[in-house]
């Protein structure tokens, strides 16, 4: 398995050798800078609750790679994954492919073996040239647009929107979140040029309103052109953004012509759980919050949600960010609202992507951040608990940081 390379030749050859498993199920395809995983989880739960057998392919994982290959809400069986992986190993010797291409082909083959009739599939990076874009889905969704992976996708919101909108296809409904200008019009134009069957935007064809956020979850009303009346919904996921992700999932179902009874929708939305996405864990006199926010937009949402849920003070951030992410801006946003930032280095992060804590701490001192450095993540969590007693500890920056912290703290 090699490094990332654009193009479909390798993934198409691998899938062809596997008998094109992606053709054995209906699919939903999701791109976007943030919100893909939550929208995928809501959609998967809605389809499962309505009686379908559903696969969900997302990335990255927090602890176990099987988290990427979910069937009916649980990681696919290890025996199924191993059997498919063994078959693929022989195929990839003659057909070299990247890690993500292999993981994508593995997901599709695992879903076929598991007998799913639907698969909810999240892009890895971008959309137009992403390995998952071999699908012809029933609906294509773009959740949000932000400045992330600019070195690969473009340095403007318009350029990134065009790349993400590359998942739109002829005859397939296109659905987007409440994406403002300048990215919104680009996505609409991209859908039109692609020959999408229809175009629906949350905030126009449907809306989420009267949102109430607390430490226990989020309550909101959903209204759409397809519904006779407003639907009151609750989710255990915390944050205004999660209400919008749920609304986007419902709008996508409506764009496909799927109408679910209110009780089915309510059970699915209320029962959706996503580890590491603004996950709130009370522990004695400390409130822990785990969120894999890895860009400025993600941190902005986290801070807004802490305010809206009334998270107890003081706020302490444990930040372990990858070197290729906009860590300076992310820390600058955290310092405005937190009483202390503890910089750390998750041992699970690839060495090639680890940030230089000496450089980060030096810039923090220059910019008057209240920063402390504790390279060992376990020691950083102990320090955060001491500083944040009676308050809130936010663990954030990457999936590596959040996944490792959850293991160290025995969060299930």
C-alpha positions as CSV (number, residue, x, y, z in Angstrom):
1,X,0.0,0.0,0.0
2,X,1.4,3.3,-1.0
3,X,1.1,7.0,-0.3
4,X,-1.9,9.1,-1.4
5,X,-2.2,9.4,-5.2
6,X,-5.1,10.9,-7.1
7,X,-7.1,8.9,-9.7
8,X,-9.5,6.0,-9.9
9,X,-7.4,3.5,-11.9
10,X,-6.2,1.6,-8.8
11,X,-9.5,1.5,-6.9
12,X,-11.4,0.6,-10.0
13,X,-9.0,-2.3,-10.8
14,X,-9.2,-3.5,-7.2
15,X,-13.0,-3.4,-7.1
16,X,-13.2,-5.1,-10.5
17,X,-11.0,-7.9,-9.1
18,X,-13.4,-8.2,-6.1
19,X,-16.4,-8.4,-8.3
20,X,-17.5,-4.8,-7.9
21,X,-19.0,-5.2,-4.4
22,X,-20.1,-1.5,-4.5
23,X,-22.9,-2.5,-6.9
24,X,-24.5,-4.9,-4.4
25,X,-26.2,-2.2,-2.3
26,X,-27.8,1.2,-2.5
27,X,-25.6,4.0,-1.1
28,X,-25.6,7.5,0.3
29,X,-22.4,9.6,-0.4
30,X,-21.3,12.3,2.0
31,X,-18.6,15.0,1.6
32,X,-17.8,18.1,3.6
33,X,-15.2,19.8,5.8
34,X,-17.0,19.0,9.1
35,X,-20.1,17.1,10.1
36,X,-19.7,14.1,7.8
37,X,-19.4,11.5,10.5
38,X,-22.4,12.8,12.5
39,X,-24.6,13.1,9.4
40,X,-23.6,9.6,8.4
41,X,-24.4,8.3,11.9
42,X,-27.9,9.9,11.8
43,X,-28.6,8.6,8.3
44,X,-27.4,5.1,9.2
45,X,-29.6,5.1,12.4
46,X,-32.7,6.3,10.4
47,X,-32.3,3.5,7.8
48,X,-31.6,0.8,10.4
49,X,-34.6,1.9,12.5
50,X,-36.8,1.8,9.4
51,X,-35.9,-1.9,8.9
52,X,-32.9,-1.9,6.6
53,X,-29.6,-3.6,7.0
54,X,-27.1,-0.8,6.8
55,X,-23.3,-0.5,6.4
56,X,-21.5,2.7,7.3
57,X,-18.0,3.6,6.2
58,X,-16.3,6.6,8.0
59,X,-12.8,7.7,9.0
60,X,-10.7,8.2,10.9
61,X,-11.2,5.7,13.7
62,X,-10.6,6.4,17.4
63,X,-9.4,3.1,18.8
64,X,-10.0,0.1,16.5
65,X,-10.0,0.1,12.7
66,X,-13.2,-1.9,12.7
67,X,-14.9,1.3,13.7
68,X,-14.7,2.3,10.0
69,X,-16.8,-0.7,8.9
70,X,-20.1,-0.6,10.8
71,X,-23.0,-2.8,10.1
72,X,-26.4,-2.0,11.8
73,X,-24.7,0.3,14.3
74,X,-21.9,-2.1,15.4
75,X,-18.4,-2.8,14.0
76,X,-18.4,-5.5,11.4
77,X,-17.3,-8.9,12.7
78,X,-13.6,-9.5,12.9
79,X,-14.0,-12.9,11.1
80,X,-15.7,-11.2,8.1
81,X,-13.1,-8.5,7.9
82,X,-10.2,-10.9,8.1
83,X,-11.7,-13.2,5.4
84,X,-12.2,-10.3,3.0
85,X,-8.8,-8.8,3.9
86,X,-7.1,-12.1,3.1
87,X,-8.7,-12.2,-0.3
88,X,-7.6,-8.6,-0.9
89,X,-4.0,-9.2,0.2
90,X,-3.4,-11.4,-2.8
91,X,-5.1,-9.0,-5.1
92,X,-3.1,-6.0,-4.0
93,X,0.2,-7.7,-4.7
94,X,-0.6,-7.4,-8.4
95,X,-2.6,-4.2,-8.1
96,X,-0.8,-1.7,-5.8
97,X,-3.1,0.7,-4.0
98,X,-3.0,3.4,-1.4
99,X,-4.1,2.7,2.2
100,X,-7.3,4.6,1.8
101,X,-8.1,2.8,-1.5
102,X,-7.6,-0.6,0.2
103,X,-9.7,0.5,3.2
104,X,-12.5,1.6,0.8
105,X,-12.5,-1.6,-1.2
106,X,-12.4,-3.5,2.0
107,X,-15.4,-1.7,3.3
108,X,-17.5,-2.3,0.2
109,X,-16.5,-6.0,0.2
110,X,-17.3,-6.4,3.9
111,X,-20.7,-4.8,3.4
112,X,-21.5,-7.2,0.5
113,X,-20.4,-10.1,2.7
114,X,-22.6,-8.8,5.5
115,X,-25.6,-8.6,3.2
116,X,-26.3,-4.9,3.7
117,X,-28.9,-3.3,1.4
118,X,-27.8,0.3,2.1
119,X,-24.3,1.8,2.7
120,X,-23.7,5.3,4.1
121,X,-20.3,6.3,2.8
122,X,-18.1,9.3,3.9
123,X,-15.4,10.6,1.7
124,X,-11.9,10.6,3.1
125,X,-10.6,13.9,1.6
126,X,-12.2,16.2,-0.9
127,X,-14.8,14.5,-3.1
128,X,-14.1,14.8,-6.8
129,X,-11.0,12.6,-6.8
130,X,-11.7,10.7,-3.5
131,X,-11.6,6.9,-3.8
132,X,-15.2,6.6,-2.6
133,X,-16.4,8.6,-5.6
134,X,-16.7,5.4,-7.7
135,X,-20.2,5.1,-6.2
136,X,-23.4,6.0,-8.0
137,X,-25.4,6.9,-4.9
138,X,-29.1,7.5,-4.3
139,X,-28.2,10.9,-2.9
140,X,-25.1,13.0,-2.6
141,X,-24.6,15.3,0.4
142,X,-22.1,18.1,1.2
143,X,-22.3,19.1,4.9
144,X,-20.1,22.1,5.4
145,X,-17.2,24.0,3.6
146,X,-14.2,25.3,5.4
147,X,-10.5,25.9,4.8
148,X,-9.0,22.5,5.4
149,X,-6.5,20.5,3.3
150,X,-5.9,23.7,1.3
151,X,-2.6,22.4,-0.1
152,X,-4.6,19.7,-1.9
153,X,-8.1,21.1,-2.4
154,X,-7.4,24.8,-3.0
155,X,-6.9,27.9,-1.0
156,X,-10.3,29.4,-1.3
157,X,-13.8,28.3,-0.1
158,X,-14.9,28.4,-3.7
159,X,-12.2,26.0,-4.8
160,X,-12.8,23.6,-1.9
161,X,-16.6,23.7,-2.6
162,X,-16.0,22.7,-6.2
163,X,-13.9,19.7,-5.1
164,X,-16.4,18.6,-2.5
165,X,-19.2,19.1,-5.0
166,X,-17.4,16.7,-7.3
167,X,-19.5,13.9,-5.7
168,X,-22.7,15.3,-7.4
169,X,-23.7,13.0,-10.3
170,X,-26.2,13.0,-13.2
171,X,-29.7,12.0,-12.1
172,X,-28.8,11.9,-8.4
173,X,-30.3,14.4,-5.9
174,X,-27.8,16.8,-4.4
175,X,-28.3,18.0,-0.8
176,X,-26.2,20.6,1.1
177,X,-26.2,22.0,4.6
178,X,-26.6,25.7,5.5
179,X,-23.5,26.7,3.6
180,X,-23.2,30.5,3.1
181,X,-21.7,32.4,0.3
182,X,-19.3,32.2,-1.4
183,X,-19.3,28.4,-1.2
184,X,-23.1,27.8,-1.4
185,X,-23.6,29.2,-5.0
186,X,-20.5,27.2,-6.2
187,X,-22.1,24.0,-4.9
188,X,-25.4,24.8,-6.5
189,X,-23.7,25.5,-9.8
190,X,-21.7,22.3,-9.5
191,X,-24.8,20.3,-9.0
192,X,-26.5,21.9,-12.0
193,X,-23.5,21.3,-14.2
194,X,-23.3,17.7,-13.1
195,X,-27.0,17.1,-14.0
196,X,-28.2,16.4,-10.5
197,X,-31.8,15.3,-10.3
198,X,-32.6,18.0,-7.8
199,X,-30.9,20.4,-5.4
200,X,-32.0,21.0,-1.8
201,X,-30.4,23.2,0.8
202,X,-31.0,23.0,4.5
203,X,-32.5,26.4,5.5
204,X,-34.5,26.5,2.3
205,X,-36.3,23.2,1.6
206,X,-36.1,22.3,5.2
207,X,-35.1,24.0,8.5
208,X,-34.0,23.3,12.0
209,X,-35.2,25.8,14.6
210,X,-36.0,26.3,18.3
211,X,-32.8,24.5,19.3
212,X,-32.2,24.0,23.0
213,X,-28.7,22.6,24.1
214,X,-27.9,21.2,27.5
215,X,-25.3,18.9,29.0
216,X,-27.9,16.1,28.5
217,X,-28.3,16.6,24.7
218,X,-30.2,18.7,22.2
219,X,-33.8,19.3,21.5
220,X,-35.0,20.9,18.3
221,X,-37.9,21.3,15.8
222,X,-37.6,20.1,12.2
223,X,-39.7,21.6,9.4
224,X,-39.7,20.7,5.7
225,X,-41.8,21.0,2.6
226,X,-42.3,17.2,2.7
227,X,-43.9,17.2,6.2
228,X,-47.4,18.2,7.1
229,X,-46.3,19.7,10.5
230,X,-43.2,20.4,12.6
231,X,-41.5,17.4,14.2
232,X,-40.0,17.8,17.7
233,X,-36.9,15.7,18.1
234,X,-34.3,15.0,20.8
235,X,-30.8,13.6,20.5
236,X,-28.2,12.7,23.2
237,X,-25.6,14.4,21.1
238,X,-24.7,17.8,22.4
239,X,-24.6,20.9,20.2
240,X,-26.6,23.1,17.8
241,X,-24.5,21.7,15.0
242,X,-25.8,18.2,15.8
243,X,-29.4,19.4,15.4
244,X,-28.4,20.7,11.9
245,X,-26.6,17.4,11.1
246,X,-29.8,15.5,12.0
247,X,-31.9,17.9,9.9
248,X,-29.5,17.4,7.0
249,X,-29.9,13.6,7.2
250,X,-33.7,13.9,7.2
251,X,-33.6,16.3,4.2
252,X,-31.4,13.7,2.4
253,X,-34.0,11.0,3.0
254,X,-36.7,13.2,1.7
255,X,-34.7,14.1,-1.4
256,X,-34.6,10.3,-2.2
257,X,-38.4,10.1,-1.7
258,X,-38.1,8.1,1.6
259,X,-40.7,9.1,4.1
260,X,-40.4,7.6,7.6
261,X,-43.1,7.6,10.3
262,X,-42.5,10.2,13.1
263,X,-41.9,7.5,15.8
264,X,-39.2,5.9,13.7
265,X,-37.5,9.2,13.1
266,X,-37.7,10.1,16.8
267,X,-36.2,6.7,18.0
268,X,-33.4,6.9,15.4
269,X,-32.4,10.5,16.2
270,X,-32.6,10.0,20.0
271,X,-30.6,6.7,19.8
272,X,-27.7,8.0,17.7
273,X,-24.3,7.9,19.6
274,X,-21.0,9.0,18.2
275,X,-17.8,8.6,20.3
276,X,-15.4,11.6,20.2
277,X,-17.9,14.1,18.7
278,X,-18.5,16.5,21.5
279,X,-18.8,13.6,23.8
280,X,-19.6,14.7,27.4
281,X,-18.5,12.4,30.2
282,X,-19.1,13.5,33.9
283,X,-16.4,12.2,36.3
284,X,-16.8,13.2,39.9
285,X,-16.3,17.0,40.1
286,X,-14.9,17.2,36.5
287,X,-16.8,17.3,33.2
288,X,-14.8,15.8,30.4
289,X,-15.5,16.8,26.8
290,X,-13.9,14.8,23.9
291,X,-14.1,16.3,20.4
292,X,-11.8,15.5,17.4
293,X,-12.0,19.0,16.1
294,X,-9.0,19.3,13.7
295,X,-9.5,22.8,12.1
296,X,-10.6,26.3,13.0
297,X,-14.2,25.7,12.1
298,X,-14.3,22.6,14.4
299,X,-12.8,24.5,17.3
300,X,-15.2,27.4,16.8
301,X,-18.2,25.0,17.0
302,X,-16.7,23.3,20.2
303,X,-16.3,26.7,21.9
304,X,-19.8,27.8,21.0
305,X,-21.2,24.5,22.3
306,X,-19.4,24.8,25.6
307,X,-21.0,28.2,26.0
308,X,-24.5,27.1,25.0
309,X,-24.5,24.0,27.2
310,X,-23.3,26.1,30.2
311,X,-20.2,24.0,30.8
312,X,-18.9,24.6,34.3
313,X,-15.8,26.7,34.7
314,X,-12.8,26.7,34.7
315,X,-12.3,25.4,31.1
316,X,-9.0,23.6,30.5
317,X,-8.0,22.4,27.0
318,X,-5.7,19.4,26.4
319,X,-4.6,19.9,22.8
320,X,-2.7,17.4,20.6
321,X,-2.8,18.7,17.1
322,X,-1.1,17.3,14.0
323,X,1.7,19.4,12.4
324,X,-0.2,19.8,9.1
325,X,-3.2,21.4,10.7
326,X,-3.7,25.1,11.4
327,X,-2.6,24.7,15.0
328,X,-1.7,28.3,15.6
329,X,-5.1,29.6,14.7
330,X,-6.8,26.7,16.6
331,X,-4.8,27.5,19.8
332,X,-5.5,31.2,19.3
333,X,-9.2,30.5,19.4
334,X,-8.9,28.2,22.4
335,X,-7.0,30.7,24.5
336,X,-9.8,33.3,24.3
337,X,-12.2,31.1,26.4
338,X,-10.0,28.6,28.3
339,X,-8.2,29.2,31.5
340,X,-5.3,27.0,30.5
341,X,-4.1,25.0,27.5
342,X,-2.0,21.9,28.0
343,X,0.0,21.0,24.8
344,X,0.6,17.3,24.4
345,X,1.7,14.6,21.9
346,X,-0.4,11.5,21.5
347,X,1.9,8.5,21.1
348,X,-0.4,7.0,18.4
349,X,0.1,10.0,16.0
350,X,2.4,9.2,13.0
351,X,5.9,10.5,13.6
352,X,5.8,12.3,10.2
353,X,2.8,14.3,11.3
354,X,3.7,15.2,14.9
355,X,3.9,18.8,15.8
356,X,7.0,20.3,17.3
357,X,6.0,21.2,20.9
358,X,9.0,23.3,21.5
359,X,8.1,25.5,18.5
360,X,4.4,25.6,19.5
361,X,5.2,26.5,23.1
362,X,7.6,29.3,22.0
363,X,4.9,30.8,19.8
364,X,2.4,30.5,22.6
365,X,4.7,32.4,24.9
366,X,5.2,35.1,22.3
367,X,1.4,35.4,21.8
368,X,0.7,35.4,25.5
369,X,-1.1,32.0,25.5
370,X,-1.4,30.5,28.9
371,X,0.2,27.3,27.8
372,X,1.8,24.4,29.5
373,X,3.7,21.5,27.9
374,X,3.3,17.9,28.9
375,X,4.4,15.7,26.1
376,X,3.1,12.5,27.7
377,X,-0.7,12.4,27.1
378,X,-1.5,10.5,30.3
379,X,0.4,13.0,32.4
380,X,-1.3,15.8,30.5
381,X,-4.7,14.4,31.5
382,X,-3.7,14.1,35.2
383,X,-2.6,17.8,35.1
384,X,-5.8,18.8,33.4
385,X,-7.9,17.1,36.0
386,X,-6.0,19.0,38.8
387,X,-6.3,22.4,37.0
388,X,-9.9,21.8,35.9
389,X,-11.3,20.5,39.2
390,X,-15.0,21.6,39.5
391,X,-14.8,22.6,35.8
392,X,-14.5,21.3,32.3
393,X,-11.6,19.6,30.5
394,X,-11.8,19.6,26.7
395,X,-9.6,17.0,25.0
396,X,-9.3,17.9,21.3
397,X,-7.1,18.4,18.2
398,X,-7.2,15.1,16.4
399,X,-8.7,11.6,16.4
400,X,-5.3,10.3,17.7
401,X,-5.5,12.5,20.8
402,X,-9.2,11.8,21.5
403,X,-8.9,8.1,20.9
404,X,-5.9,7.7,23.1
405,X,-7.3,9.8,25.9
406,X,-10.5,7.9,25.9
407,X,-8.5,4.6,26.3
408,X,-6.4,6.1,29.1
409,X,-9.5,7.2,30.9
410,X,-11.4,4.0,30.2
411,X,-14.3,5.7,28.5
412,X,-16.6,3.2,26.9
